Amino acid sequence: MTQNPTQDDTQTLAPQPDLGRRKFLGTSALVGLSGAGLTLGLSACNKETAPTAAAPAAKGEATAHGPYEVAPGKLDDYYSFSSGGHSGDVRIYGLPSGRQLKSIPVFNTDNLVGWGITNESRAIMGTKPDGSLKYSTGDTHHVHQTYTDGTYDGKYFYVNDKIHSRLARIRMDTMECDRILELPNVQGFHGTFTDKRDPVDASINHTTRVFCGAEFSTPLPNDGRDLEDGGKYRAMFTCVDSESMEPRWQVLIDGNCDLVATSYDGKLAATNQYNVENGVHYEDMMAAEMDACLFFNVARIEAAVKAGKTTTIGSSRVPVVDGTRAANKDPKTALTCYVPIPKNPHGVNISPDGKYYACSGKLSPTASVIEHELVLKWFDGGLENPRDAVVAEPEIGLGPLHTGFDNKGNAYTTLFLDSQIVKWNVEAAIKSYQGDKSAKPVVDRIDVHYQPGHGFTSMGETKEADGRFFLSDNKFSKDRFLPVGPLHPETAQLIDISGDKMKLVHDHSVLSEPHDSIIVRRDIIKTRQIYDLDEFPLAVKDAKESGVFRNGKKVTVKLTSQAPSFSLREFKVKKGDEVTLILTNLDKVEDLTHGFAIPKHDINFIVSPQETKSVTFIADKPGVYWCYCTHFCHALHLEMRSRMIVEA
Ligand SMILES: [Cu+2]
C-alpha cells in the first residue's frame, strides 16, 4: 500500500476485475433466461467483440477523477464494517467512496432477507416458548474482527447489543449472523473486543476469546433483591469463547466497563471506567476527579477459574471471579489492576506496536498514555503504584473520546466538544510528560461536522496499520445534507492522514445511528458467491421432491425456485393448518436471488443461489393467495408465482 495516493497510483493499488457489462450478461442473466426460451433474441449480444459499456476506463480518462474518487466501474480499497446503533444492524461501506454496500440484519427484523421471519433466523435470534421472538429490539455499538498473527483474518466479526446484553457473531464469507448469545447477569453490555492470541499457549496465535464489558451495575442476582441499595449494585466483565459462543468466565468489578481493548501478546484486556463512584444518578457519577482504566490479567483469571476459586450467580453456571479492588490488593496475585485516569474517560485503544494504551478523559482535556509493559510490571510486583504505568498525559482538546493510530507513531483522537480531530505524537507526549519543554505532542487539528464520536484509522486496530485514512463518525450532521425532516442523517467524514496535514476528503451520509467501525483492506475479505445445497438440512435438492406433505394439521410444503418459476404452480392446504414452507433456490448463477412473499400471511424472505430457508405460519383464511417472487430475478420475474389455495 502506498502512503500517499496520487492520481496515478490510485489506479494501480490493486488489480481491478473486468466488469464489462456484456461479459456479466453473458454469464449470468442469459443463463437465467435460457429456461424461458428467450436466449435467442439476446444471444447476439454475448460476443467477445461486443462493446463493453463499463469496461475499465483508459488511463487518460480515469485521471479526470480526483485522487480519492472511485470512478464508475472501479472498486473501493477498503471495507468499513459499521454498527448501526439502535437500528440493531451492521452496515458495510466501501472506502474511500463511502458507498453503502449492505446492511446485515442482526438484532432487528429485516424484510429484505426475511431475518426474523424465517425459522432459521428466528432460531439464531432466540424465541419464547410460544415461538415468538424473545426480543425484537437491539442496539449495536462495537464491531471487532477475529485476528491471526496480530492482523485481521477475515473469518468472523462480533457485535454487541447494549439493550439486552447480547453478543452476535457474523461470518464473513457470507456476511450473515450465525450465532447470538445473551450474557448472564449483566446489563448495558457496551464495549467488546476480540483477543489477539493466547496469553499462555504460544501456538494459539489467533482469536479464541471475545471480551464483553458491562456498563450498568445491577443487584446480583437481579431478581428483586437490593433494589434500593446502590452500594450492592455491581457490573461484570465477561469472556466468551469465540468458537462455541459460550461464556467462559465473568469478573465481578468495582465501577463499570465502557470500551474494551486487548493487547497484542494476549496477556491483558482493558476497559475504561467512568463512575468509579458506583453512582446511580449522573451527578453522582462525576464526583471523583480520577476514574480508571481497568486491566484484566487473562492468564491469572483463567488459572483461578481452573482452580475453582469461583462463585456463580443466580441460575447461571458461568464461573465468576472476584476482581474488585478489595480482593486484589496484592499485585502478585491480583486478577485486576485499576490505573487511575482523569475524569470520566470514554475510550481505550492500543497502539499498533502493542506498546501503549490511549485512554481519554471525556471531562478532562487529556489523553492518558499507559505503557503495556509497566502494567505487566505492576502485576509482577515491580511497580508500586498503578498510576505509575501512565507515561504521558498530553492536553489535546475538549471532550476527547476515541483514538486511532497510524503507522508512524501518531494518534488521532476525536474531540466531541471541540468538533475536531486532533493528531498527536505519542513519543513527543512521553517526552513532554518527562519534562522536555521542547516536545510538542499536538501536531495538527482538523474541524469535523459535527461532534465526532468514534474515529478509526485504516487497519489501525491491527499491526498492519497503514496510515492512509481516518474516518470520523459524527453524532450530528446539522446543515451538511439536504434537509429530510427533524430526524437528520448522521455524517461520516473521511480524512487523508498520509501527509503532515490532515485533509478532509469527503462527507458521506450514514443512516442513524452508527457508533463504531473497523476499516479493513479489501484483500482480507473473501466472500462466497453462492451457497452449497449440502449446508442446509432441509434442502429440497431436486424439483421432483416438491409437494405437500400432511401430518394431521401440520403440513410441509416443499418447493424450489429456478428462474422464472417455482416448482409448484399451486399448492393446497386447509384452513387452520400449521404450514411449514421450505424453499430451495436451485439456481446456481451468481446474484440470482429469488424472493417469496405470501399475501395476508405476513411472510417475505429471499433465497440466494443454492440456499434453503423455511417459514412456519397458520393458514387461517380460506381463499386464493398468489405467492410471488419479490426479488427481481428475470425478464419474466412478474410471472414467477405460485398459487396457495386455502380450503375452507
Ligand atoms: Cu424470481
Boltz pocket constraint, residues with backbone or C-beta under 6 A from the ligand:
constraints:
  - pocket:
      binder: B
      contacts: [[A, 563], [A, 564], [A, 593], [A, 594], [A, 595], [A, 629], [A, 630], [A, 631], [A, 632], [A, 633], [A, 634], [A, 637], [A, 640]]
      max_distance: 6.0
